Amino acid sequence: MTLEGKTAIVTGGSRGLGLGIVEALAGQGARVWVVARNEADLKAVGARLEVQTIAADITDPAAARRILSEVRPDIVVLNAGAAPAEGPIDQVSWEAFTRPWEVDVKGAFHWLQAALTLPLAKGARILVGSSGAARQGSPQSGGYAGAKRMQWLMAGYAQQVSDQKGLGLAIQALLPLQMVAGGGVGEAGARAYGRAQGVPPEAILAGFPALPLRTYGEHVATILTDPQYDGALAIGVRGDVGITILEGKAAA
């Protein structure tokens, strides 16, 4: 299988892990559209990689439906999200605690709903950005772990709807299984855990295997092109072991 000529949308693709995904997909011949809020970042990535860009808020349901309707992508990677709170539950505000729910979960909800109700063409693939925190929690990151678990569950809910309606969509949760240097979420987590342990953030990040942003993107490209991953609901990526299937899809 190949990405050559495929149309892909990557939300939050102007920096961090999203940018690594954009670089990898574009490098393999996909026609990539990057959706993000910061127009300066979009202009820079558009000029460097010759990809299309759209400035939009991922939590806006009208934007989700409009973009999917106009672009009609073969691939959607819902990578965008908010940086989590930095601190334990007794030291963060409710607003900070729930920010990943208001951005990550709300955004995934609207984009999945739009994909199911348009609907996207049969065979379209949707990767929902979750996190390894969805498995073991993250006590220094507010409501982040719960939000990421909800996104994992939502991928399964959406797949069930697609199967029941015969839409032919493939919807999967994508989980980075470690903190990643250069990723906004990973660096926020490193700061929070560094403060808790009395060490610099670099020491926290050094405890994880190396996973360059572009390498992460190449793993995502492999997930999209290698048939062995087609039957999975949740797929993890880690620097030392590469790609891991975490959960298979339930029977329709």
Phi, psi and omega in degrees: 000155185219156175265355182304121177081356178283149177259125184232143171248132175236114176278146184063034186266012182265355180200168174059215181301323180298320178295321176300322178293315179301314180301316182291316182293316179296323180295339179258016171094007178283151172271107191255135172248127181255126178247125178200173182268326188278110186292327178295317178296320179296317180299319181293314182290325178297318180291320184287320187253356181056047175249162178277148181228149177222125175274118182199158175267123184294343181272000180272110183297326179294321179294317180301311182293318181296314183294315179295323180292321183280320185275326182050063186286154169276332185225136173231125175246109182272081186264335188296146177188172182268149172294135184285167173300153180242093179152165180286171189298333181275001185234008180238153178282162176299322180298317178291320181300319186266000183305317178298333176287321182286338181249296186297307183290315180298317179298313179299320179302310184291321181289321177294318180298317179296318180297324182281329185266340177301308345270173170293163182293152177304139181093350178296148184241133179234123174253123182259119184288108175254214183194155172300337176298338179295340181267319188242000181084172179204084189295346178262010187232032176058225182272014185301312184298317179295321178297319181289328174294321179297321178296322175300312179298319181297325176300318178293319178300314182294322178296321178298317178297315179301316181294316182295326182266358181067034183283336178074024177271153175243116187237125187222149173271137181243121187239109164294126187263018181202165169286143184235126175296134181093347175266133185301318180292315180299319181289326175296317178297320180297322177296315183295313181288330175296316178298318182296327183260356180071032179229160178291155179305326181299328179292324178293312180297327181293343178282355179251153177295153180298135176213082178304150183302317180294325177295319175302315178299321179295324175297319178297318177300321178296317177303322182282342186244344182264118185300341181295342180262359183296328186268016183257145173269321181231131184229132180253154177229130178218149187298325185272331183249352180077234187260135181227130173280122184260332181204132176278165178283143175287153178296143181293000000 
